[in-house]
């Protein structure tokens, strides 16, 4: 009996100790949670921080047709709402990551007990809300120290409960998917969908959603771009979870489980995608804008983290068509350039000395990244120069894609000097809105912007400024006649230091012709006579009134196109003719919003009257002559000199070709009633160029890009690009119909011979 009583007492003692330990354990855990919530175990997020968690949100560039054409970011994240998620993606997430998501309040007690009992062998117990808490306030990497990890876990539980009180279940799902790093520079579901499938999240299929949800457990391990077989198996696990949770039938599962993953992998990069040159130009603009537009508290917006939305005037489809037009024509032209360069020992340079060549090469070397890095490392100039003659493995640009090769850095510089560059811009004359901007052929390899930065010699595209001045000041019309013959401007006239006798490009003279014929055939002597009559300063003033900010010397030679002007300025000037004499400054932004959609800035285009409607319309009729029977007539039959293209326009087009000395620059400016576009083509260095005008003229180098671009625009009926006649002013005071008799309608057609014989 005594023994039995002793055993009972001992058992009673054990029971008491058990309950004491249990109660103390519970109290300890409660205290830990209290300490965590009070911030005694480390800083906890405040109510305000839970309302507005820190998040690096990318700034988006949004086109006029609503497409995101670029981003600026520290992390490539653009948040979306729950309504932007397809139901099957949400179901896949819950079925795979947190089956009792709608039943718990942030912590899954059953899952936690299971994980403790089985020591995590059947997986962890973190709910979606806990994972969100970890991502928001602790980052994706857990603490290494076991004590710190336990403390971190407790804090995550507390934060998870607070998040559940603060947000709806739908908001938590959206926040969680917006925070996940899916690798490949894709942060959040929006970037992941576009990176791996080139889709918006709402357009993802069931199997595509399963691939993305499958990545959540380990994005690097289940990256479908690198490990497709592994990713496929993981996708099918997710699909199996959908079946288990009655979101998918066995029949549906069987029909899709063997479908291979169809990636449309489009990783986001500042150097790739559409409108790369424009995006860089816009970045520079935004840096200044940010300084001029501080927040209410006086701090500056962060272009890479504050989630601004920049609404730009570019049309995503027109931008695509412009870049495609460049990519269709320039490879063909480049092939001809390389072919002709084979017989040139100093290729790509022509007619320059060895010393001049070395100066060009030295300038290129000193501006290279290699030179900058070695200079910062303290290397001497001799050491740096020697490095340019040591062969190395490198990737180089070609129109057929990047190529791996071995060459010296010096040879790579000479190789790149061969490439023809381009600048192209299109805008609406009536709004000033820029619709397409192509600053070069490949931003990764050639970062100089030939639309916004590069001013080049414009050749005969300058001549309409001369004609406009003459029509406005002298009362001339396109139908007035003038003699195309030898002409000399004598020393002292307009400040010239010696006699100037310009000749035509073919060395021939046509005699009596109309102004319309003279501009159509780009007659140099006529332009020289006109500027002699009105004066160089008046022509320079006209160009400046038309938006040209580049320096234009008041010298007679500007009549033949000596000034250097940017593509952007030239397109703005030519647009004025189609807008009835009203100049509207080219504009590329409509508004800027913060991440909450509050408008921070609304851009109103600048405009001014430059010439009356009659003069503007007269210039349009002159320019139509260029494409009807002049240097731009190739647009009517698809010619490019060395090959033909499939465009044959029969609608009114006001255009002008331009070719600079030595064929270094080829231009084409083309205008229809609601769109103006300009194209420049040439090598980076003027010493590199075609030896023959057959290839180097604007009609061969630049016009085909304009033609290919416009053909694509016309085929896209949604763009509504006009094929109609230009609007004719009422009571037009300038004669423009040169082959029509005003009085006798039965008379034989013949040109108006009103003559300005000078």
VEXVEX-893939 format. One record per residue: residue in three letters; x, y, z of N, C-alpha, C in turn. Coordinates in steps of 0.2 Angstrom, whole numbers, plus 5000, padded with zeros to 4 digits. Example, Ala and Ser with C-alpha at 12.3 -4.5 7.8 and 13.67 -1.06 7.14 Angstrom:
! residues 2
ALA506649725039506249785039506649845039 SER506449895035506849955036506450005039 
//
This chain:
! residues 758
UNK500449945000500050005000500450065000 UNK500950065004501450125005501750134998 UNK501950084995502350094988501850124983 UNK501250094983500750124979500550194980 UNK500550214986500450284988501050334986 UNK501650304987502250344985502250354977 UNK502050304973501950304966501450364964 UNK500950364968500350404966500650484967 UNK500950484973501250554975501750574969 UNK502150534967502650544962502350564956 UNK501850534954501450544948501150614948 UNK500850624954500550694955501050754954 UNK501650734957502150784956502350804949 UNK502350744945502550754938501950794934 UNK501350774936500850814933500850884934 UNK500950904941501050974943501551004939 UNK502150974938502751004935502551004927 UNK502250954925502050964917501651024916 UNK501051034921500651094920501051154921 UNK501451154926501851214927502251234921 UNK502651184918503051194912502651214906 UNK502051184906501551194900501351274900 UNK501151284906500851354907501351404907 UNK501951394909502551434909502751444901 UNK502751384898502851384890502351434887 UNK501751424888501251464885501351534887 UNK501451554893501551614895502151644892 UNK502751604891503351624888503151644880 UNK502751604877502651614870502251674870 UNK501751684874501251744874501751804875 UNK502151804880502651854881503051874875 UNK503251824872503651834866503251874861 UNK502651854860502251884855502151954857 UNK501951964864501852034866502552074865 UNK503052044867503752084866503852104859 UNK503652054855503752074848503252124845 UNK502652124848502152174845502352244848 UNK502652244854502852304857503552334855 UNK503852294850504452314847505052304852 UNK505052264857505552244861506052194858 UNK505852154853506252114850506552144843 UNK506452204842506652234836506152274833 UNK506252324829505752374826505252334823 UNK504652354824504052324820503752384816 UNK503452364811503152414806502552454810 UNK502552514809501952554812501352544808 UNK500752574810500152574807500252604800 UNK500552664800500652694793501052654789 UNK501552614791501952574787501652514784 UNK501152494788500752434786500252464780 UNK500052524781499652554776499952564769 UNK500652584770501052604764501752574765 UNK501752504764502352474764502852494759 UNK503552504761504052524756504052474751 UNK504052504745504152454739504452494733 UNK504952464730505252494724504752484718 UNK504452534716503952524710504252564704 UNK504252524699504552554692504152604690 UNK504452654687504152714683503952684676 UNK503352694674503152664667503052714662 UNK503252704656503152744650502552714646 UNK502052754646501452724643501252764636 UNK501252724631501152754624500452784623 UNK500352824618499652854617499152804616 UNK499252744614498752684613498752644619 UNK499052664625498952624631499452574632 UNK499952564628500452514629501052534633 UNK501352494638501952504641502552494637 UNK502852544635503452534630504152544634 UNK504152554640504752554644504652574651 UNK505152554655505152574662505852594664 UNK505852634670506452654674506352624681 UNK506852584683506752544689507452524692 UNK507352524699507852494703507752414703 UNK507052404704506752334703506252334698 UNK506152294694505652294689505052264691 UNK504652314695504052294698503552344696 UNK502952324694502352364693501752334696 UNK501552364702500952324705500352324701 UNK499952274702499252264699498752254705 UNK498152254703497652244708497352174707 UNK496952144712496752084712496252074706 UNK495952124704495452114698495852104691 UNK496552114691496952104686497252034685 UNK497051994690497251924691496751874688 UNK496951824684496451774682496251734687 UNK495651704688495451664693495851604694 UNK496051574688496451514689497151524692 UNK497451584691498051594694497951604702 UNK497451634704497351634711497151574714 UNK496751524711496651464713497251424714 UNK497751424709498351384709498751414715 UNK498851474716499151504722498951474728 UNK498251474729498051454736498051374736 UNK497951334731497951264731498651244732 UNK499151274730499851254731500251284737 UNK500051344739500451374744500051384751 UNK499451384751499051394757498351374756 UNK498151304757497551284755496951314760 UNK497151324766496651354771496751434771 UNK496951464766497051534766496451574768 UNK495851554766495251594767494951574774 UNK495251524778494951504784495351534790 UNK496051544789496451574795496451644795 UNK496751674800496851744801497551764800 UNK497951734796498651754796499151694798 UNK498951654802499351594805498851534804 UNK499151484801498851414800499051374806 UNK498551364811498751324817498851254815 UNK498451224811498551154809499251144806 UNK499351184801499951184797500551194802 UNK500551234807501051254811501251194816 UNK500651164819500751104823501051044819 UNK500851034813501050984808501850994807 UNK502051054806502751064804503151054810 UNK502851074817503251064823503350984824 UNK502750944824502850874825503250844820 UNK503250854814503650824809504250854807 UNK504450904811505050944810505150974803 UNK504650994800504651024794504750974788 UNK504750904789504850864784504350864778 UNK503750884780503150884775503050954772 UNK503650994773503551064771503451114777 UNK503551174775503451224781502751244782 UNK502551294786501851304788501751384786 UNK502151414783502051484782501451494777 UNK501051534779500451554775500651604770 UNK500251624765500351674761500451744764 UNK500051754769500151814773500751814777 UNK501051764779501651764783502251774778 UNK502151744772502651754767502651824764 UNK502051854764502051924762502351974768 UNK502251954774502551994779503351984779 UNK503551924778504251914777504551954771 UNK504251954765504451994760504452064760 UNK503952094764503852164765504352194770 UNK504452154775504752194781505452154783 UNK505552094780506252064782506652044776 UNK506352054770506652024764506651954763 UNK506851934757506751854756507251814759 UNK507851834762508351794765508151794773 UNK508151734775508051724783508651734787 UNK508651754793509151754797509551694798 UNK510251694798510651624799510651594806 UNK510651644811510651624818510051594820 UNK509951534823509351504825508951544829 UNK509251574834508851624839508551674835 UNK508951714831508751764827508151744822 UNK508251684820507751654815507051644819 UNK507151624825506451614829506151684830 UNK506551724832506351794834505951824827 UNK506351814822506051844815505451804814 UNK505351744815504751704813504151734818 UNK504351744824503751774828503551834826 UNK504051884824503851944821503451944815 UNK503551894811503151874805502451864806 UNK502351814812501751794814501351864816 UNK501651904820501351964822501152004817 UNK501552014812501452064806500852034802 UNK500951964801500451934797499751944800 UNK499651934807498951944810498752024808 UNK499252064809499052134808498852154801 UNK499252114796499052124789498352104788 UNK498152044791497552014790496952064792 UNK497152104798496652154800496652214796 UNK497152224793497252284789496952284782 UNK497052224779496852214772496352154771 UNK496052154765495552104763496052044761 UNK495751984760496051924758496351944750 UNK495851974746496051984739496652034739 UNK496652084743497252134743497852094745 UNK497852054750498452014752498751974746 UNK498251934743498551894737498851944732 UNK498552004730498852044725499552074728 UNK499552094734500152114737500752064737 UNK500552004739501051954739501351934732 UNK500851934727501151924720501451984717 UNK501352044720501752094717502452104720 UNK502552064726503152064729503652014727 UNK503451964724503951904723504451914718 UNK505051894719505551904714505551834710 UNK505351844703505351784699505951774695 UNK506551804697507151814693507151834686 UNK507651834682507651864676507451934676 UNK507651974681507452044682506652054682 UNK506352004684505552014685505352014692 UNK505152064694504952074701504152084701 UNK503752034704503052044704502752004698 UNK502151984699501751944694501651984687 UNK501652044687501552084681502152074677 UNK502752084680503352084676503552014674 UNK503351964678503451894677503051874671 UNK502351884671501951874665502251894658 UNK502451964659502751994652503451964651 UNK503851944656504551924654504451854651 UNK504051804654504051734652503551724647 UNK503051754646502551744641502351804637 UNK502651854638502451914635501751934635 UNK501451924641500751934641500551984648 UNK499952004648499752034654499551974658 UNK499551984665499351924669498651904668 UNK498151944666497451924665497351884659 UNK497951884655497851844649498251774649 UNK498551754655498851694656498351634656 UNK498551584652498151524652498251484659 UNK497851434660497951394666498651364667 UNK498951334661499551304662500151354663 UNK500051414660500551464661500551494668 UNK499951494671499851514678500151464682 UNK500051404681500351354685501151354685 UNK501451374679502151384678502451434683 UNK502051494683502251544687502151534695 UNK501651504696501551484703502051434706 UNK502151384701502751334703503351364704 UNK503551424702504151454703504251484710 UNK503651494713503651524720504051494725 UNK504051424725504451394730505251404729 UNK505451414723506151424722506251444715 UNK506151514714506151544707506751524702 UNK507351524705507951504701507951434699 UNK507751384704507751314702507251294697 UNK506651334697506151314693506051364687 UNK506551404686506551454680506451414674 UNK505851424670505651394664506151404658 UNK506451464659506951484653507551444653 UNK507751424659508351384660508251304661 UNK507751294665507651224667506951204665 UNK506851194658506151184656505851114658 UNK506251064658505950994660505751004668 UNK506251024672506151034679505451074680 UNK505451134676504851174677504251144675 UNK504251104670503651064668503351014673 UNK503850984676503650934682503350974688 UNK503651034689503351074695502651104693 UNK502651124686501951144684501451094685 UNK501551034683501150974684500950964691 UNK501450974696501250974703500751024705 UNK500851084702500351134704499651114701 UNK499651094695499051074692498651014696 UNK499150974698498850914703498550944709 UNK498850994712498551034718497851064716 UNK497751084710497151114708496651064707 UNK496851004705496350944705496150924712 UNK496650914716496550894723496050944727 UNK496051014725495651054728495051074724 UNK494851034719494251034715494251104711 UNK494751134709494851184705494851164697 UNK495051094697495151074690494950994690 UNK494650974684494450904684495050864682 UNK494950794683495550754681495550754673 UNK494950764670494950764662495350824660 UNK495250884663495650944661496350934662 UNK496550904668497250894670497550844665 UNK497250794663497550744658497650784651 UNK497150834649497250864643497750914642 UNK498050934648498550994648499250974651 UNK499250914654499850904658500450884653 UNK500350864647500850844642500950904638 UNK500650964638500751014634501451044636 UNK501951054631502551084633502451154635 UNK502951184639502951254641503051294634 UNK502651344632502751384627502951454629 UNK503551464630503851524632503851574627 UNK503751644628503851694624504351744628 UNK504951724629505351754634505651824631 UNK505451874635505551944633505851974640 UNK506451964642506751994648506752074647 UNK506552114652506552184651507352204652 UNK507452254648508152284648508152354646 UNK508552394648508552464646508852474639 UNK509252414637509552414630509152384625 UNK508552354627508152314622507452334622 UNK507052314617506352334617506352384612 UNK505752414611505552464607505752534610 UNK505852584606505952654608506552664613 UNK507052624612507652634616507952694617 UNK508052724611508352794610507952844613 UNK507252844612506752884615506752884622 UNK506752824625506752814632507352844636 UNK507952844632508552874635508452944635 UNK508252974630508053044629507553064634 UNK507053024635506553044640506853044647 UNK507352994649507652994655508053054657 UNK508353084652508753144653508253204655 UNK507653204651507153254652506853244659 UNK506753184661506453174668506953194673 UNK507553194672508053214678507953284679 UNK507853324674507753394675507053414677 UNK506553374675505853384677505853374685 UNK506153314687506153304694506453354699 UNK506953394696507253444700506753504700 UNK506353514695505853574694505253554697 UNK505053494699504453474702504453434708 UNK504753464714504753424720504153404723 UNK504153354727503553334731503353394736 UNK502753384739502453434743502953444749 UNK503253394751503753394757504453424755 UNK504453444749505153474747505653424744 UNK505553354745505953304743505853294735 UNK506353254732506253244725505953174724 UNK505653174718505353104716505953064714 UNK505952994715506452954713506152914707 UNK506452924701506252904695506252824695 UNK506652794699506752724699506352684704 UNK506052724709505652684714504952714716 UNK504852774713504152804715503552784711 UNK503652744706503052724702502752774698 UNK503152824695502752874691502552844685 UNK502052874682501752854675501852914671 UNK502252904665502352954661501952934654 UNK501452974653501052964647501353004641 UNK501652964636501952994630501552994624 UNK501753034619501353034613501552984608 UNK502052944609502252894604501652844604 UNK501552814597501052764596501452704596 UNK501352654600501752594600501752554593 UNK501252554589501252524583501652564578 UNK501552624578501952664573502752664575 UNK502852664581503552654583503852584581 UNK503452534581503652464579503752464571 UNK503252504568503352504561503952544558 UNK504152594562504752634560505352594561 UNK505352554567505952514568506052454563 UNK505452434561505452374556505652404549 UNK505452464548505652494541506452504541 UNK506752524546507452534547507752464546 UNK507552414549507852344549507752314543 UNK507252334539507152304532507652334527 UNK507752404527508152434522508852434523 UNK509052454529509752464531510252404530 UNK509952344532510452284530510552274523 UNK510052294519510252284511510752344509 UNK510652404512511052454510511752444513 UNK511752414519512452404522512852354518 UNK512452304516512852254512513152284506 UNK512852334503513152364497513752404499 UNK513752434505514252474508514852424509 UNK514752374512515352324513515652304507 UNK515152284502515452264495515852314492 UNK515652374492516052434489516752444493 UNK516652434500517252444504517852394503 UNK517652344500518252284499518852314496 UNK518752354491519252384487519552444490 UNK519352464496519652524499520152504504 UNK520752514504521252494509521152534515 UNK520852594515520752634521520052634523 UNK519652584521518952574523518852584530 UNK518252614532517752644528517852714526 UNK518452744527518552814525518752824518 UNK518552874516518752894509519052964508 UNK519552964504519853034502520153074508 UNK520453034513520753074519521453044520 UNK521853084523522553064524522653014529 UNK523252984530523352934535523352974542 UNK523553034542523553074548522753084550 UNK522353104546521653114547521353054550 UNK521552994547521252934549521452914556 UNK522052924558522352914564521952964569 UNK521853024568521453064572520753044574 UNK520453014569519752984570519752924574 UNK520252884573520352824577520552844584 UNK520952884585521152904592520652934596 UNK520252974592519653004596519152954598 UNK519052904594518652844595518852804601 UNK519552794601519852754607519752794613 UNK519852864613519852894619519152904622 UNK518652894618517952904620517652834622 UNK518052784622517852714623517852694630 UNK517452644632517452624639518052594641 UNK518452554637519052524638519552584641 UNK519552634637520052694639519852724646 UNK519252734647519052764653519252714659 UNK519052654658519252604664519952604665 UNK520352594660521052584661521352654664 UNK521152704662521352774664521252774672 UNK520652754674520452754681520852704685 UNK521152654682521552604685522352634685 UNK522452694682523052724683523552704677 UNK523352674672523752644667523952714662 UNK524552704660524852754656524552754649 UNK524552814645524252814638524652764634 UNK525252744634525552694630525352624632 UNK525252614638524952544640524252544637 UNK523852594638523152594635523152584628 UNK523552614624523552614617523752544615 UNK524252514618524552444617523952394617 UNK523452404622522952354624522452354618 UNK522452414614521952414608522252374602 UNK522852344603523152304597523252234600 UNK522952214605522952144608522252114606 UNK522252054603521652024601521351994607 UNK520651994607520251974612519551944610 UNK519251904614518651874612518151934613 UNK517651934609517151984610516551974605 UNK515951994608515351994604515252064600 UNK515152054593515052114589514352114586 UNK514152174584513452184581513552164574 UNK512952134571512852124564512152124563 UNK511952144557511252144555510952074556 UNK511352024556511051954556511051924564 UNK511251974568511251954575511951964578 UNK512051954585512651964588513151904586 UNK513751924585514251864583514851864588 UNK515051804589515651794593516251794589 UNK516751834590517351834586517951854590 UNK518551854587519151874590519451924586 UNK519551984589519952034585520152084590 UNK520652134587520852184592520352234593 UNK520352274599519852324600519952384594 UNK520552394592520652444587520252424580 UNK520352354578519952334573519252334574 UNK518952324580518252324581518052404580 UNK518452444582518252514581518152534573 UNK518652514569518552524562517952484559 UNK517852424562517252384560516652424561 UNK516552454567515952484568515852554564 UNK516452584562516452644558516152634551 UNK516052564549515752554543515052554543 UNK514752554549513952544549513652614548 UNK513152604543512652664542512252674548 UNK512152734550511652754556511052784553 UNK510552794557509952824555509652864561 UNK509252914559508852954563508152954560 UNK507652944563506952944560506452974565 UNK506053014564505553044568504853054564 UNK504253034567503653054564503253094569 UNK502853144567502353174571501753204568 UNK501253214572500653244569500753314569 UNK500653344563500753414562500253464566 UNK499653434567499053474570499153474577 UNK499553424580499553424588500253434590 UNK500753424586501453424588501653354591 UNK501253304592501353244595501853204591 UNK502353184594502853134591502553064591 UNK502553034586502252964586502752914585 UNK503352924582503852874582504552914582 UNK505052874585505752904587506252844586 UNK506652844581507152794580507852834580 UNK508152824585508852864586509452834583 UNK509352774581509952734578509752664577 UNK510252624575510152554573510152504578 UNK510452514584510452464589510752504595 UNK510352514601510552554606511052524610 UNK511152454611511652424614512352434612 UNK512352444605513052454602513152524600 UNK512652564598512752634596512252674600 UNK512552714605512052744609511952814608 UNK512252844602512152914600511452924597 UNK511052964599510452974597510453024591 UNK510253004585510253044579509653074578 UNK509153074582508553114582508653174587 UNK508753164593508753214598509453254599 UNK510053214597510653244598511053264592 UNK511053224587511453224581511153274576 UNK511553334575511353384570511853364564 UNK511553354558511953334552511753384546 UNK512253384541512153434536511453404532 UNK511053454531510353434528510353434521 UNK510853454517510753454510510153494507 UNK509853464502509353504498508653504502 UNK508653474508508053474512507953544515 UNK508453584514508453654517508153704512 UNK508153684505507953724500507153754501 UNK506753714504506053734505506053804509 UNK506553804514506553874518506753934513 UNK507153914508507353974503506653994499 UNK506353944497505753954493505253984497 UNK505153964503504553994507504754064508 UNK505354084509505554154510505454194504 UNK505554164498505454204492504754214490 UNK504354164491503654164490503354214495 UNK503554214501503254264506503454334505 UNK504054344503504354414502504254444495 UNK504354404490504354424483503654414480 UNK503154384483502554374480502554324475 UNK503054274474503154224469502654174470 UNK502554124465502154064466502454004463 UNK502253944464502553884462502653884454 UNK502153924451502053924444502553974440 UNK502854024444503254074441503854034438 UNK504154064432504654034429505354074431 UNK505854034430506554064432507054024427 UNK507554054426508054024421508553984425 UNK508553924424509153874426509753884422 UNK510153924424510753934419511353954424 UNK511953964421512553974425512454044429 UNK512654044435512554104439513154114443 UNK513354174444513854194448513654254453 UNK513854234460513754294465514454314466 UNK514454384465515154414465515454424472 UNK516054434472516354444479516154504482 UNK515954504488515754564492514954554493 UNK514654524488513954514489513754474495 UNK513354494500513154464506513754444510 UNK514354474509514854464513515354414511 UNK515254384505515654324503516354354501 UNK516854314502517554334501517854324494 UNK517454284490517654274483517054254479 UNK517054264472516554244468516254174469 UNK515554164469515254104470514854084464 UNK515054024461514654004455514453934456 UNK513853924459513553854461513353824454 UNK513453754454513253714448512753664450 UNK512353634446511953584447512253514448 UNK511953464452512353404453512553364447 UNK512153374441512353334435512753384430 UNK512853444432513253484428512853514422 UNK512253504422511753524416511353584418 UNK511053614413510553674415509953664410 UNK509353674413508753664410508453724406 UNK508753784407508453844404507853864408 UNK507353884405506753914408506353854411 UNK506153864418505753814421505353844427 UNK504853814429504453844435504853824441 UNK504653864446504853854453504753784455 UNK504153754454503953694455504453634452 UNK504553644446505053604443505753614446 UNK505953674448506653684450506753644457 UNK506153654461506253614468506153544467 UNK505753524462505653444461506353414459 UNK506753454455507353424453507953454457 UNK507853484462508353514467508853554463 UNK508653604459509153644455509453694459 UNK510153684460510553724464510553794462 UNK510553814455510653874453510053924455 UNK509453884455508853924456508853944464 UNK509053894468509053914475509553964476 UNK510153974473510654024474510354094471 UNK509954094466509654154463509154184468 UNK508754134471508254154476508554184482 UNK509054154485509354184491509754244490 UNK509954254484510254314482509754374482 UNK509154354480508654404480508354424487 UNK508254374491507954394498508454404503 UNK509054374502509654384507509654324512 UNK510254304514510354244518510054254525 UNK510054314528509754324534509054314535 UNK508654334529507954324529507854244529 UNK508254204525508154134525508254104532 UNK508854124535509054094542508454114547 UNK508154174546507654194551507054144549 UNK506854134543506354094541506454024545 UNK507053994544507153924547507053934555 UNK507353984558507253984565506553994567 UNK506154034563505354034564505053974564 UNK505353924560505053864559505253814564 UNK505653834569505853794575506553764575 UNK506953784570507653764570508053804575 UNK508353774579508753804584509453804583 UNK509653754578510353754577510653814574 UNK511253824574511553894571511553884564 UNK511253944561511253944553511654014551 UNK512254004549512554064547512254104541 UNK512254164541511854204536512354214530 UNK512454154527512854154521512554124515 UNK512654144509512254114503512354044502 UNK512854014505512953944504512453894507 UNK512053934512511553894516510953874511 UNK510953904505510353894500510453824498 UNK511053794498511153724495511153674501 UNK511053694507510953644512511653634517 UNK512053684517512653674522512453674529 UNK511953704532511753704539511753624542 UNK511853624548511853554551511253564556 UNK510753524555510053524559509853454561 UNK509553454567509353384569508653364565 UNK508553294566507953264563507353294566 UNK507353304572506853324576506653394574 UNK507153444573506953504571506653514564 UNK506953464559506753464552506053444552 UNK505853394556505153364555504653424558 UNK504853454563504453504566504353564561 UNK504853584557504853634552504353614546 UNK504453554544504053534538503353524540 UNK503253504546502553494549502153564548 UNK502453614549502153684549501853694542 UNK502053664537501753674530501053644530 UNK501053584533500453544533499953574538 UNK500153614543499753644548499553714546 UNK499553724540499353794537499753854540 UNK500353834541500853894543500853904550 UNK500553864554500653864562501153814564 UNK501653834567502253794570502053764577 UNK502053704578501953674584502553634586 UNK502853654592503453624594503353544595 UNK503753504592503753434593503653414601 UNK503153384603503053364610503053284611 UNK503253264616503353194617502953174624 UNK502753214628502353194634501753234634 UNK501153194637500553224637500453244645 UNK500553194649500553204656500953154660 UNK501053174667501453134671501053124678 UNK500953064680500553044686500953014691 UNK500753024698501152984703500852914703 UNK501052874708500852804708500152794710 UNK499852844712499152844714498652874709 UNK498952894703498552914698498452994698 UNK498753024703498653104703499153134698 UNK498853174694499153214689499653264692 UNK500253254690500853304693500953354688 UNK500853334681501053384676500653374670 UNK500353424667500053414660500353464655 UNK500553434650501053464645500553494639 UNK500653564638500253594633500753614627 UNK500753584621501253604616501253684615 UNK501853704613501953774611501853784604 UNK501553834602501353844595501453924593 UNK501553934587501554004585501454004577 UNK501154064575501054074568501654094564 UNK501854064559502454074556502354104549 UNK501854084545501754104538500954104537 UNK500754134532499954134531499854064528 UNK499154044528498953984525499153974518 UNK499154034514499254034507499954014505 UNK500454044509501154024508501253954510 UNK500953934515501153864518500853814512 UNK500253824510499953784505500353784498 UNK500653844496501053844490501653804491 UNK501953804497502553754499502353684498 UNK501753664501501553604500501453574493 UNK501253624488501153604481501853604478 UNK502353644480503053634478503253564480 UNK503153544486503453484488503053424485 UNK502453434483502153374480502453364473 UNK502753414470503053404464503653364464 UNK503953364470504553324471504453244471 UNK503853224473503653154473503253134467 UNK502953184463502653174457503153164451 UNK503553214451504053204445504753234446 UNK504953214452505653244454506053194458 UNK506453214462506953164465506653114470 UNK505953134472505653084476505153044473 UNK505153034466504653004462504652924463 UNK505252904466505352834467504752804472 UNK504452854476503952824480503352804476 UNK503252824470502752804466502852734463 UNK503452704463503552634460503952594464 UNK504152614470504452574475505252564474 UNK505552614471506252604469506652624475 UNK507252604475507752624480508452624477 UNK508452634470509152634466509352564465 UNK509652534470509952464469509452404470 UNK508852424472508352364473507652404473 UNK507152364472506452384473506152364479 UNK505652404482505252384487504552384485 UNK504152354489503452344488502952394491 UNK503152454488502652514490502552554484 UNK501952574482501852614476501252664478 UNK501452714480500952764483500652804477 UNK499952824477499652864472499352924476 UNK499452934482499052984486499553044486 UNK499253104487499753164488500253154493 UNK500853164492501353164497501853224495 UNK501953264500502353324500503053304503 UNK503553304498504253274501504853314498 UNK505353294501506053324499506553284500 UNK506953264495507653224496508153274498 UNK508753254501509253294502509953244503 UNK510453274500511053234499511653294501 UNK512053274505512653324507513253304503 UNK513753354503514353344499514653274501 UNK514953244496515253184497514853124499 UNK514153134498513653084500513753054507 UNK513953104512513953084519513353084522 UNK512853124520512153124523511653114518 UNK511153074519510553064514509953074518 UNK509453114516508853134519508253124515 UNK507753114518507053124515506553144520 UNK506253194518505653224522505053214519 UNK504553184522503953164519503353184523 UNK502853214520502253244523501553224520 UNK501153194524500453184521499953234526 UNK499353244525498953294529499053284536 UNK499053224539499053214546499653174549 UNK500153174545500853144548501453174544 UNK501953194547502553214544503053164547 UNK503553144543504153104545504753124541 UNK505253114545505953134542506453074543 UNK506853064539507353014539508053034537 UNK508553024541509253034540509652974540 UNK510052964535510552904535511252924533 UNK511752894537512452914535512852874540 UNK513552884539513952854544514052894550 UNK514352874555514552914561515052964559 UNK515552944555516052994553515853014546 UNK515953084545515753104538516353084533 UNK516853064535517453034531517252964529 UNK516752934532516552864529515852874526 UNK515852854519515252864515515352824509 UNK514852824505514852794498515252834494 UNK515552804489515952834484515552864478 UNK514952834478514452844472513852874474 UNK513652934471512952964473512352914472 UNK512452864467511952814466511752784472 UNK512252774477512052744483511952794488 UNK512352844488512352894494511852944494 UNK511452954489510953004489510352994493 UNK510053044495509453034500508952984497 UNK508852994490508252944487508452874488 UNK509052854489509252784490509352764497 UNK509652814501509852794508509252804513 UNK508852864512508352874517507652864515 UNK507452884508506752884506506452814507 UNK506852754505506552694506506252674513 UNK506652704518506352694525505752724526 UNK505652784524505052824524504452784521 UNK504652764515504152724511503852664514 UNK504352624517504152564520503752574527 UNK503952624530503652644536502852664535 UNK502852704529502152734528501752674525 UNK502052634521501652574519501352534525 UNK501752524530501452484536500952524539 UNK501052594540500552634543499852634539 UNK499952634532499252634528498952564529 UNK499352514530499052444530498652434537 UNK498852474542498552474548497952524549 UNK497352504547496752554546496652584553 UNK496852554558496652584565497052654566 UNK497552664562497952724563497652784559 UNK497252764554496952824551497352874548 UNK497952854544498352894541498052924535 UNK498052984533497753014528498052994521 UNK497552984516497752984509497453034505 UNK497153084509496753134505497153194503 UNK496853234499497253304497497353344504 UNK497853384503497953434508497453484508 UNK497253514514496653564514496853624510 UNK496453644506496653704502496253764505 UNK496653814506496353874509495853904505 UNK495353934508494853974504495154034501 UNK494854054495495154114492495854114491 UNK496154064489496854054489497154114484 UNK497654154486497854204483498554194479 UNK498854134479499454114476499254064471 UNK499454064465499354014460499753954461 UNK499453894461499753834463499653784457 UNK499153794453498953744448499253764442 UNK499853744441500253774435500053754428 UNK499653704428499453684421498753694419 UNK498453734424497753754422497653824421 UNK497253844416497053914414496553934418 UNK496553994421496054024425495454044422 UNK495554074415495054104412494754064406 UNK495154044402494854004396494953924397 UNK494453894399494453824401494553784394 UNK494453814388494553774382495253774380 UNK495653814383496353824380496753764381 UNK497353754377497753704378498153714385 UNK498253654388498653654395499353674393 UNK499653724396500353744396500553784402 UNK501153784404501353814410501253884410 UNK501153914416501153984417501854004417 UNK501954064412502654084411502754154414 UNK502454164419502554224423503354224425 UNK503754264423504454254424504854304429 UNK505254274433505654314437506354294435 UNK506554344430507154324426507854354430 UNK508054324435508654344438509154284440 
//
